[in-house]
Amino acid sequence: MRVTQIPRLEIKHLTRIIDGKAIVKEASLSIMPGQVTCLLGPSGCGKSTTLRMIAGVDIQNSGEIWVDGHLVCDGDTSVPPEHRGIGLMFQDFALFPHLSVADNVGFGLTCGRDEKRARVETLLNKVGLGRKIDQFPHALSGGEQQRVALARALAPQPRIMLMDEPFSGLDNRLRDDIRDESLAILKAEGSAVLLVTHEPEEAMRMADEIALMRGGEIVQRGAPYNIYNAPFDLEAMAFFSDVNVINATVTGALAETPFGHFFAPGFPDDAPVNIVFRPQHIRIDFDRAGHGPKPTKTLGVAARGVVERARFMGRESLVEFRMDFDQSIIKVTVPNVFLPKSGQPLWLTVPRDRCFVFPA
């Protein structure tokens, strides 16, 4: 007999209205034990408000919050925040400067002194700070303070961990290490993690599932691979990377462009569409014979552009072309070093299977 696992956290149609404006609209998602979900979106889209409602700091106008199959808030009745089994981590570590590391981590524990000390020592060893147990926050680095904040949030053994961009204050190299370590510990503890971020790279690196939020609504949910390779619309695609856009019109389910015809099923004749492709998917050929490479079923027609500028970005080179057909700029990324001179003509081809067609 197959047993259906109950989500550790489930929100259903959460809506929050402030001063007559819907800050969060009908937001729904579920998170299983040990799963990391990233709530991703630009600043002001309602991510932090969603976290505050789940934590019980704000009360929704409508919708429901469930923890392990139990209703904790439906807008009318609400379980107090301290009884929801939810841990919180924010950008500000909010450590008590007058308390030792041990007292900071054990602050929310109500067990006996010996049991509390044992729990604190176990957590500090997990985050690699066992030797710092009797020091004070001012003696710690930013990364060490972040680990103390993580240990403190884990001390009550929360079933759910809400994280509001907790790593943004750390430098990039340190942030990657602490972020990976923190999530490994949370997964081992079986916590359901909901992490707020506005950085797509962070979401792609950390999440089992991404919930893309815009204007208070969750517009797309899925595994990072699916979100990246099957974007909901042009705006969703552009949120994860640079994009190139060509305007076209549909005739007979085909959109005609200088790069050839692209399939546009489902669009009526004369419908304006955008053909969208990422810089890394463009193929470059030198203009040796005065004409580009012959079209193929995969690549289609070549279009000529002139190099506007080229820059080496570390792992790749970014080349910008001014296209002959409409003088627009198309960006191309090439692995390693590729720095053609400004004014050099080159032919570009676009793989048909790497393009998206969206309504204009």
PyMOL commands that set and color helices and strands:
alter all, ss='L'
color gray80, all
select helices_A, chain A and resi 47-55+81-83+101-105+113-126+130-132+137-139+142-154+172-189+200-206+224-229+234-240+279-281+352-354
alter helices_A, ss='H'
color red, helices_A
select strands_A, chain A and resi 9-18+21-31+36-40+62-67+70-73+86-89+160-164+192-197+209-214+217-222+244-251+254-257+260-263+272-277+283-286+303-312+316-323+329-335+345-349+356-359
alter strands_A, ss='S'
color yellow, strands_A
deselect
rebuild
show_as cartoon
